[in-house]
Amino acid sequence: MNETPDADRRARTIAENVYAAYCRQATMPMPYREEQTVLTRLVEAIRPQIGEGSPGELIEAANLVLSEWEQRDAEVRGPRVASINQIDGAVTVG
């Protein structure tokens, strides 16, 4: 029972870090009004991989959400996730 809240919290932390790292380097309209939608989709994609998936699967899940975001909005372009630390939620993009 204690695992679920921790996994949810970790997924949210990673999603927020992915979004922040992406936005620092992305070309996009400001202010971007779909932040919560993108964060929700990132959490939904990342959560199943927490504790279960490989680091590559976690990165792939995050990058898929970023690619889908760019496909929906032609004004948004940015980097992809290169690494994710599941323990502390650190993210690098490149």
C-alpha positions, 0 to 999 in steps of 0.5 A: 500500500505504501508503494503506490503513493511513492511511485505516484510522487516519483512519477510526478517529480520526474514529469515536472523535471522533464517538462522544466528541462524541455521548456528551458531549451524549447521553442514555444509560445509563451505563456504556454497554456497547456502545461497541466495537460502535458504534465498529466500526460507525462505522469500517465506515461511515466508512472507505469515504468516506475520500479518496473521498466528499464531506464530506456523504457522510462526515457522512451515513454517521456520522449513519446509524450514530447513527440506527441505534444510537438505533433499537436502544436506546430509552434512547439519544438525542443530536445529529447530526454537523454537520461532520467534518474529514478531515485532523485528524479534528475533529468537531462535533455539533449 
